């Protein structure tokens, strides 16, 4: 009835505690097993050439259209700011459809990919990347007609940010 309190007996309390402890134990056990499996069998590293083949599709990257802003020295490889500028004066700017960031020595060289809609007037991309060690970082800009433009820089990393 309304206003009546439900009384929890000692037996009810113990039963509830056993159910809760079993749930916690089962959930924690599956998380631990998943973590162990991950560290025993880490994901495979992806070769740089495979990623470049996916991005470039046989095209050669040429300079122009894209400029990259990144520090020459990164004290912390886990947070490296990077900026990519697209040259608005270029006739190829209107055809830009994607930008890719690559780090040669990372476990997966593809750091980021961006799909661009020229109608939105994007001329600058900024993000933060993770670098494992001192490496070459490149920004590839692909146009809808298959041209590829690139900018690159070597970044010295004092403390790596990838496992």
Backbone as a chain_set.jsonl record, in Angstrom:
{"seq": "XXXXXXXXXXXXXXXXXXXXXXXXXXXXXXXXXXXXXXXXXXXXXXXXXXXXXXXXXXXXXXXXXXXXXXXXXXXXXXXXXXXXXXXXXXXXXXXXXXXXXXXXXXXXXXXXXXXXXXXXXXXXXXXXXXXXXXXXXXXXXXXXXXXXXXXXXXXXXXXXXXX", "coords": {"N": [[0.808, -1.172, 0.0], [0.203, 2.368, -0.236], [2.813, 4.441, 0.888], [3.923, 2.542, 2.504], [6.84, 1.013, 3.746], [9.284, -1.094, 2.328], [10.65, -3.801, 3.876], [13.914, -4.88, 4.239], [15.186, -7.961, 4.595], [17.695, -9.874, 6.401], [18.411, -12.154, 4.993], [17.475, -11.468, 2.409], [19.116, -9.275, 1.909], [21.687, -10.506, 1.819], [21.348, -12.217, -0.372], [20.951, -10.33, -2.433], [23.44, -9.043, -2.315], [25.137, -11.14, -3.122], [24.308, -11.514, -5.771], [25.004, -9.011, -6.877], [27.8, -8.988, -6.454], [28.559, -11.183, -8.025], [27.852, -10.263, -10.564], [29.596, -8.052, -10.851], [32.068, -9.383, -10.659], [31.994, -11.087, -12.908], [31.801, -9.225, -15.016], [34.172, -7.719, -14.654], [36.047, -9.709, -14.995], [35.76, -10.381, -17.716], [36.612, -8.036, -18.918], [39.276, -7.931, -18.099], [40.232, -10.282, -19.34], [39.913, -9.563, -22.04], [41.708, -7.428, -22.233], [44.11, -8.764, -21.683], [44.259, -10.453, -23.905], [44.529, -8.552, -25.94], [47.074, -7.423, -25.382], [48.679, -9.671, -25.542], [48.44, -10.365, -28.195], [48.943, -7.992, -30.113], [47.517, -5.509, -32.383], [48.423, -5.775, -35.85], [51.205, -4.023, -37.333], [50.865, -1.616, -39.896], [52.211, -1.539, -43.077], [54.067, 1.225, -44.405], [54.207, 1.644, -47.203], [51.924, 0.34, -48.12], [49.85, 1.951, -47.104], [50.441, 4.34, -48.464], [50.027, 3.532, -51.11], [47.266, 3.1, -51.032], [46.34, 5.706, -50.685], [47.565, 7.311, -52.699], [47.195, 5.937, -55.103], [48.94, 5.3, -57.213], [49.611, 7.808, -58.215], [51.956, 10.534, -58.34], [53.113, 12.59, -55.75], [53.184, 16.114, -55.82], [54.74, 19.295, -55.127], [53.143, 22.249, -53.83], [49.945, 23.904, -53.612], [49.336, 22.806, -51.052], [50.329, 23.502, -47.724], [52.193, 22.864, -44.801], [52.08, 23.275, -41.305], [54.057, 22.641, -38.681], [55.835, 21.873, -35.708], [59.416, 21.669, -35.568], [60.591, 20.326, -33.508], [59.275, 18.149, -31.196], [58.376, 17.958, -27.964], [56.701, 16.286, -26.566], [55.5, 13.45, -27.824], [52.899, 12.547, -27.815], [51.09, 14.568, -28.156], [51.047, 16.503, -30.659], [50.766, 19.46, -32.262], [49.395, 20.275, -35.452], [49.049, 21.956, -38.559], [47.353, 22.379, -41.63], [47.415, 24.082, -44.589], [45.526, 25.139, -47.352], [46.076, 26.37, -50.586], [44.317, 29.009, -51.62], [44.407, 30.494, -53.957], [45.082, 28.824, -56.008], [44.093, 27.101, -58.969], [43.43, 24.488, -58.658], [42.342, 24.285, -56.153], [39.52, 24.297, -55.945], [38.919, 21.729, -56.635], [39.708, 20.045, -54.615], [39.321, 17.15, -52.7], [40.096, 15.527, -50.589], [42.266, 15.226, -47.708], [45.197, 13.898, -46.351], [47.086, 12.815, -43.545], [50.287, 11.642, -42.84], [52.614, 9.663, -41.028], [55.739, 8.396, -41.19], [57.009, 6.472, -39.42], [55.147, 5.527, -37.567], [53.02, 3.038, -35.934], [50.614, 2.636, -37.404], [50.761, 4.275, -40.252], [48.903, 6.159, -41.268], [47.701, 9.005, -40.018], [45.519, 10.763, -39.984], [42.548, 11.418, -41.874], [40.781, 13.541, -44.037], [37.753, 14.475, -45.466], [36.908, 16.767, -47.899], [34.738, 19.426, -48.687], [34.597, 21.633, -51.15], [32.716, 23.647, -51.399], [32.243, 24.559, -48.88], [34.344, 26.142, -48.257], [36.778, 25.503, -46.916], [39.964, 26.213, -45.851], [41.97, 25.767, -44.106], [43.171, 23.296, -41.956], [43.334, 22.045, -38.696], [44.784, 20.055, -36.193], [45.69, 17.626, -33.678], [48.335, 15.34, -33.412], [49.736, 12.025, -32.874], [53.005, 10.88, -32.369], [55.346, 8.304, -32.712], [58.152, 8.261, -32.763], [61.094, 10.13, -33.819], [60.445, 11.309, -37.01], [59.374, 11.492, -40.477], [56.789, 13.619, -41.416], [53.966, 13.898, -43.426], [51.688, 15.717, -45.484], [49.141, 14.952, -47.595], [47.311, 16.036, -50.342], [44.5, 15.437, -52.136], [42.975, 15.753, -55.306], [39.814, 15.931, -57.083], [40.228, 15.188, -59.699], [42.322, 13.437, -59.613], [44.907, 14.396, -59.132], [47.727, 14.782, -56.947], [48.945, 16.573, -54.257], [51.595, 17.572, -52.073], [53.083, 18.2, -48.841], [55.858, 18.177, -46.655], [57.66, 17.412, -43.602], [60.367, 16.98, -41.319], [60.132, 15.738, -38.072], [61.46, 16.019, -34.925], [61.246, 13.941, -32.168], [61.151, 13.928, -28.71], [60.031, 12.486, -26.583], [58.254, 9.651, -27.087], [54.882, 9.087, -28.308], [53.297, 6.937, -28.969], [52.346, 3.592, -28.32]], "CA": [[0.0, 0.0, 0.0], [0.91, 3.613, -0.358], [3.485, 4.907, 2.091], [4.498, 1.429, 3.245], [8.233, 0.768, 3.436], [9.639, -2.485, 2.162], [11.69, -4.151, 4.83], [14.909, -5.77, 3.671], [15.633, -8.921, 5.606], [19.099, -10.252, 6.303], [18.504, -13.12, 3.9], [17.302, -10.706, 1.171], [20.322, -8.479, 1.733], [22.774, -11.403, 1.414], [21.057, -12.653, -1.737], [21.212, -9.192, -3.303], [24.892, -8.839, -2.318], [25.738, -12.204, -3.931], [23.998, -11.218, -7.172], [25.805, -7.848, -7.274], [29.204, -9.394, -6.509], [28.71, -12.055, -9.196], [27.796, -9.41, -11.751], [30.841, -7.29, -10.899], [33.156, -10.314, -10.918], [31.887, -11.541, -14.296], [32.132, -8.095, -15.892], [35.586, -7.385, -14.509], [36.816, -10.815, -15.569], [35.756, -10.305, -19.172], [37.437, -6.893, -19.292], [40.666, -8.344, -17.897], [40.567, -11.243, -20.387], [40.034, -8.831, -23.299], [42.967, -6.67, -22.179], [45.214, -9.719, -21.805], [44.313, -10.901, -25.295], [45.043, -7.446, -26.741], [48.507, -7.254, -25.183], [49.364, -10.88, -26.009], [48.379, -10.372, -29.65], [48.613, -6.617, -30.512], [47.171, -5.372, -33.796], [49.625, -5.727, -36.692], [51.589, -2.734, -37.89], [50.513, -1.509, -41.309], [53.369, -1.001, -43.797], [53.942, 2.569, -44.975], [53.944, 1.591, -48.639], [50.527, -0.058, -48.324], [49.03, 3.142, -46.884], [50.674, 5.289, -49.55], [49.353, 3.009, -52.301], [45.831, 3.347, -50.86], [46.072, 7.138, -50.805], [48.04, 7.896, -53.946], [46.72, 5.166, -56.252], [49.901, 5.379, -58.298], [49.969, 9.19, -58.563], [53.126, 11.088, -57.659], [52.812, 13.841, -55.063], [54.001, 17.257, -56.202], [54.605, 20.388, -54.174], [52.179, 23.274, -54.21], [48.565, 23.822, -53.13], [49.22, 22.485, -49.625], [51.451, 23.867, -46.861], [52.029, 22.247, -43.49], [52.676, 23.972, -40.168], [54.319, 21.706, -37.594], [57.099, 22.178, -35.048], [60.54, 20.79, -35.9], [60.902, 19.563, -32.304], [58.104, 17.85, -30.367], [58.821, 17.448, -26.668], [55.788, 15.212, -26.179], [54.976, 12.858, -29.049], [51.482, 12.18, -27.721], [50.264, 15.721, -28.508], [51.824, 17.351, -31.562], [49.849, 20.251, -33.092], [49.723, 20.366, -36.878], [48.109, 22.717, -39.368], [47.497, 22.182, -43.079], [46.79, 25.189, -45.313], [45.313, 24.949, -48.786], [46.276, 27.616, -51.326], [43.048, 29.408, -52.235], [44.615, 31.099, -55.27], [45.322, 27.776, -56.996], [42.896, 26.644, -59.687], [43.12, 23.141, -58.178], [41.699, 24.343, -54.84], [38.098, 23.958, -56.064], [38.78, 20.297, -56.882], [40.211, 19.28, -53.479], [38.288, 16.345, -52.058], [40.566, 14.868, -49.369], [43.592, 15.517, -47.179], [45.677, 12.791, -45.525], [48.304, 13.05, -42.776], [51.054, 10.396, -42.753], [53.88, 9.645, -40.286], [56.433, 7.207, -41.69], [57.434, 5.464, -38.444], [54.092, 5.144, -36.625], [52.501, 1.68, -36.184], [49.758, 2.829, -38.569], [51.239, 5.562, -40.762], [47.829, 7.109, -41.532], [47.339, 9.712, -38.795], [44.175, 11.33, -40.119], [42.089, 11.695, -43.236], [39.69, 14.51, -44.036], [37.018, 14.653, -46.718], [36.716, 18.206, -48.035], [33.723, 19.921, -49.607], [35.049, 22.981, -51.492], [31.632, 24.615, -51.236], [32.291, 25.081, -47.514], [35.433, 27.099, -48.173], [37.812, 25.111, -45.957], [41.306, 26.518, -46.343], [42.926, 25.431, -43.046], [42.813, 22.207, -41.058], [44.221, 21.96, -37.541], [44.507, 18.926, -35.303], [46.846, 17.16, -32.912], [48.672, 13.977, -33.811], [50.653, 11.275, -32.01], [54.167, 10.376, -33.089], [56.081, 7.289, -31.959], [59.569, 8.618, -32.694], [61.483, 11.101, -34.832], [59.934, 10.782, -38.272], [58.89, 12.412, -41.508], [55.334, 13.775, -41.433], [53.573, 14.432, -44.731], [50.276, 16.007, -45.745], [48.805, 14.712, -49.003], [46.044, 16.656, -50.727], [44.063, 14.782, -53.375], [41.893, 16.462, -56.002], [38.825, 15.041, -57.702], [40.718, 14.694, -60.988], [43.405, 12.489, -59.39], [46.192, 15.006, -58.802], [48.107, 14.709, -55.534], [49.918, 17.57, -53.832], [52.073, 17.197, -50.747], [54.072, 18.976, -48.09], [56.43, 17.271, -45.675], [58.623, 17.965, -42.653], [60.916, 16.027, -40.357], [59.832, 16.169, -36.709], [62.244, 15.36, -33.873], [60.399, 13.629, -31.011], [61.984, 13.589, -27.554], [59.323, 11.441, -25.828], [57.271, 9.049, -27.995], [53.494, 9.113, -27.878], [52.59, 5.717, -29.377], [52.839, 2.386, -27.653]], "C": [[0.865, 1.254, 0.0], [1.541, 4.011, 0.973], [4.123, 3.792, 2.893], [5.94, 1.214, 2.803], [8.467, -0.721, 3.291], [10.803, -2.774, 3.085], [12.62, -5.177, 4.183], [15.412, -6.681, 4.776], [17.099, -9.233, 5.404], [19.304, -11.225, 5.145], [18.384, -12.422, 2.548], [18.54, -9.882, 0.854], [21.478, -9.355, 1.232], [22.57, -11.893, -0.022], [21.354, -11.555, -2.748], [22.719, -8.943, -3.421], [25.585, -9.885, -3.184], [25.507, -11.941, -5.421], [24.868, -10.057, -7.67], [27.275, -8.238, -7.414], [29.469, -10.301, -7.722], [28.717, -11.256, -10.485], [29.096, -8.635, -11.921], [31.996, -8.204, -11.284], [33.156, -10.772, -12.381], [32.285, -10.435, -15.254], [33.603, -7.756, -15.843], [36.456, -8.467, -15.144], [36.87, -10.736, -17.083], [36.59, -9.129, -19.661], [38.911, -7.259, -19.185], [41.096, -9.32, -18.994], [40.755, -10.542, -21.741], [41.343, -8.045, -23.348], [44.169, -7.604, -22.335], [45.365, -10.174, -23.252], [44.906, -9.815, -26.188], [46.558, -7.334, -26.614], [49.305, -8.496, -25.585], [49.458, -10.895, -27.53], [48.002, -8.975, -30.139], [48.258, -6.552, -31.991], [48.431, -5.237, -34.645], [49.922, -4.3, -37.153], [51.283, -2.751, -39.38], [51.699, -0.884, -42.039], [53.069, 0.357, -44.432], [53.557, 2.5, -46.447], [52.499, 1.201, -48.939], [49.605, 1.151, -48.155], [49.208, 4.149, -48.017], [50.001, 4.83, -50.839], [47.848, 3.255, -52.231], [45.483, 4.806, -51.135], [46.389, 7.661, -52.201], [47.521, 7.206, -55.195], [47.641, 5.322, -57.458], [50.32, 6.783, -58.687], [51.205, 9.62, -57.778], [52.72, 12.408, -57.008], [53.742, 14.945, -55.514], [53.781, 18.382, -55.202], [53.636, 21.429, -54.722], [50.819, 22.954, -53.627], [48.455, 23.596, -51.626], [50.504, 22.886, -48.892], [51.154, 23.325, -45.47], [52.75, 23.084, -42.435], [52.809, 22.984, -39.02], [55.685, 22.044, -37.006], [58.181, 21.189, -35.477], [60.898, 19.875, -34.734], [59.635, 19.396, -31.476], [58.592, 17.244, -29.061], [57.968, 16.273, -26.204], [55.129, 14.663, -27.441], [53.502, 12.511, -29.001], [50.556, 13.338, -28.097], [51.098, 16.688, -29.352], [50.839, 18.132, -32.433], [50.342, 20.331, -34.535], [48.629, 21.164, -37.58], [48.395, 22.468, -40.838], [46.714, 23.301, -43.756], [46.672, 24.839, -46.785], [45.391, 26.305, -49.467], [44.995, 27.964, -52.085], [43.21, 29.98, -53.643], [44.813, 30.054, -56.367], [44.01, 27.369, -57.668], [42.489, 25.24, -59.235], [42.383, 23.152, -56.84], [40.239, 23.884, -54.9], [37.873, 22.464, -56.254], [39.222, 19.432, -55.702], [39.076, 18.468, -52.864], [38.772, 15.609, -50.807], [41.985, 15.289, -49.013], [43.966, 14.38, -46.241], [46.952, 13.212, -44.802], [48.984, 11.712, -42.535], [52.299, 10.615, -41.904], [54.564, 8.325, -40.609], [56.648, 6.114, -40.644], [56.395, 5.133, -37.378], [53.613, 3.725, -36.928], [51.507, 1.657, -37.348], [50.118, 4.208, -39.105], [50.145, 6.598, -41.004], [47.38, 7.734, -40.209], [45.912, 10.223, -38.842], [43.835, 11.455, -41.592], [40.864, 12.593, -43.133], [39.063, 14.537, -45.414], [36.618, 16.129, -46.78], [35.598, 18.489, -49.029], [34.102, 21.363, -49.938], [33.965, 24.05, -51.33], [31.635, 25.237, -49.84], [33.45, 26.043, -47.302], [36.502, 26.769, -47.146], [39.183, 25.407, -46.563], [42.376, 26.145, -45.325], [42.358, 24.309, -42.198], [43.814, 22.214, -39.914], [43.803, 20.783, -36.684], [45.757, 18.643, -34.483], [47.067, 15.703, -33.277], [49.59, 13.339, -32.78], [51.782, 10.736, -32.876], [54.956, 9.442, -32.184], [57.533, 7.699, -31.721], [59.842, 9.679, -33.751], [61.149, 10.524, -36.211], [59.626, 11.899, -39.262], [57.368, 12.426, -41.422], [54.979, 14.432, -42.761], [52.07, 14.668, -44.77], [50.054, 15.84, -47.246], [47.423, 15.285, -49.267], [45.661, 16.086, -52.089], [42.913, 15.573, -53.987], [40.972, 15.46, -56.691], [39.288, 14.508, -59.057], [41.975, 13.835, -60.843], [44.771, 13.078, -59.093], [46.446, 14.9, -57.304], [49.187, 15.751, -55.271], [50.363, 17.204, -52.427], [53.003, 18.249, -50.157], [54.599, 18.024, -47.032], [57.419, 17.997, -44.776], [59.128, 16.838, -41.759], [60.662, 16.593, -38.967], [60.659, 15.34, -35.739], [61.33, 15.168, -32.667], [61.289, 13.224, -29.849], [61.352, 12.507, -26.689], [58.187, 10.923, -26.697], [55.873, 9.018, -27.42], [52.695, 7.895, -28.283], [53.19, 4.54, -28.637], [53.407, 1.428, -28.666]], "O": [[2.077, 1.205, 0.206], [0.914, 3.937, 2.03], [4.806, 4.067, 3.88], [6.228, 1.231, 1.606], [7.911, -1.52, 4.045], [11.815, -2.073, 3.072], [12.177, -6.197, 3.654], [15.989, -6.226, 5.763], [17.681, -8.901, 4.371], [20.281, -11.113, 4.404], [19.126, -12.755, 1.624], [18.968, -9.792, -0.297], [22.179, -8.961, 0.299], [23.526, -11.972, -0.794], [21.939, -11.815, -3.799], [23.215, -8.664, -4.512], [26.525, -9.557, -3.909], [26.412, -12.127, -6.234], [25.41, -10.123, -8.773], [27.925, -7.86, -8.388], [30.511, -10.179, -8.367], [29.497, -11.538, -11.395], [29.637, -8.57, -13.024], [32.812, -7.85, -12.135], [34.211, -10.834, -13.013], [33.027, -10.676, -16.205], [34.221, -7.527, -16.882], [37.48, -8.169, -15.758], [37.916, -10.997, -17.678], [37.215, -9.218, -20.717], [39.702, -6.937, -20.071], [42.202, -9.205, -19.523], [41.658, -10.893, -22.5], [42.007, -8.002, -24.384], [45.129, -7.277, -23.033], [46.481, -10.266, -23.762], [45.693, -10.11, -27.087], [47.254, -7.17, -27.615], [50.481, -8.387, -25.931], [50.442, -11.38, -28.09], [46.858, -8.767, -30.544], [48.644, -7.426, -32.767], [49.411, -4.641, -34.198], [49.017, -3.486, -37.336], [51.427, -3.779, -40.041], [52.149, 0.196, -41.659], [51.969, 0.602, -44.926], [52.668, 3.229, -46.887], [51.916, 1.684, -49.91], [48.692, 1.358, -48.955], [48.235, 4.746, -48.477], [49.463, 5.651, -51.582], [47.222, 3.579, -53.24], [44.455, 5.103, -51.744], [45.584, 8.366, -52.809], [47.417, 7.837, -56.247], [47.175, 5.461, -58.589], [51.295, 6.945, -59.422], [51.46, 9.121, -56.682], [52.065, 13.242, -57.633], [54.954, 14.746, -55.586], [52.762, 18.42, -54.513], [53.352, 21.473, -55.919], [50.581, 21.828, -53.191], [47.558, 24.149, -50.989], [51.612, 22.645, -49.372], [50.008, 23.327, -45.02], [53.875, 23.539, -42.642], [51.812, 22.541, -38.451], [56.59, 22.457, -37.732], [57.899, 20.015, -35.719], [61.439, 18.787, -34.933], [58.997, 20.379, -31.098], [59.154, 16.149, -29.048], [58.461, 15.371, -25.527], [54.298, 15.332, -28.054], [52.906, 12.209, -30.035], [49.367, 13.123, -28.333], [51.765, 17.576, -28.822], [50.146, 17.538, -33.258], [51.54, 20.439, -34.798], [47.449, 21.063, -37.244], [49.553, 22.359, -41.241], [45.513, 23.457, -43.535], [47.605, 24.307, -47.386], [44.83, 27.283, -48.973], [44.637, 27.304, -53.06], [42.268, 29.958, -54.435], [44.716, 30.384, -57.549], [42.962, 27.302, -57.027], [41.336, 24.844, -59.406], [41.849, 22.121, -56.431], [39.775, 23.166, -54.014], [36.76, 21.977, -56.056], [39.124, 18.207, -55.774], [38.013, 19.003, -52.545], [37.95, 15.114, -50.036], [42.787, 15.652, -49.873], [43.149, 13.946, -45.429], [47.803, 13.888, -45.381], [48.351, 10.759, -42.082], [52.971, 11.637, -42.041], [54.021, 7.256, -40.329], [56.483, 4.935, -40.956], [56.737, 4.512, -36.371], [53.775, 3.25, -38.052], [51.555, 0.755, -38.185], [49.807, 5.214, -38.467], [50.418, 7.797, -40.952], [46.755, 7.07, -39.382], [45.179, 10.129, -37.858], [44.715, 11.58, -42.444], [40.021, 12.422, -42.252], [39.768, 14.613, -46.42], [36.058, 16.669, -45.826], [35.524, 17.863, -50.086], [33.944, 22.24, -49.089], [34.275, 25.227, -51.143], [31.088, 26.322, -49.643], [33.525, 26.695, -46.26], [37.081, 27.681, -46.555], [39.519, 24.919, -47.642], [43.566, 26.198, -45.636], [41.204, 24.363, -41.771], [45.013, 22.372, -40.139], [42.614, 20.543, -36.475], [46.759, 19.349, -34.594], [46.12, 14.933, -33.433], [50.151, 14.021, -31.922], [51.555, 10.208, -33.965], [55.203, 9.759, -31.02], [58.075, 7.514, -30.631], [58.942, 10.082, -34.488], [61.523, 9.396, -36.532], [59.62, 13.081, -38.92], [56.734, 11.373, -41.362], [55.613, 15.404, -43.171], [51.289, 13.926, -44.174], [50.699, 16.502, -48.06], [46.484, 15.047, -48.509], [46.396, 16.231, -53.067], [41.998, 16.008, -53.288], [41.317, 14.29, -56.857], [38.79, 13.481, -59.516], [42.63, 13.534, -61.841], [45.712, 12.331, -58.826], [45.517, 14.923, -56.497], [50.204, 15.806, -55.963], [49.605, 16.596, -51.67], [53.61, 19.056, -50.861], [53.866, 17.155, -46.56], [57.946, 19.051, -45.13], [58.414, 15.875, -41.481], [60.932, 17.765, -38.702], [60.574, 14.112, -35.728], [60.709, 16.122, -32.197], [62.088, 12.295, -29.968], [62.069, 11.687, -26.116], [57.258, 11.666, -27.013], [55.689, 8.934, -26.205], [51.507, 7.819, -27.967], [54.39, 4.502, -28.365], [53.874, 0.349, -28.301]]}, "num_chains": 1, "name": "protein.A"}
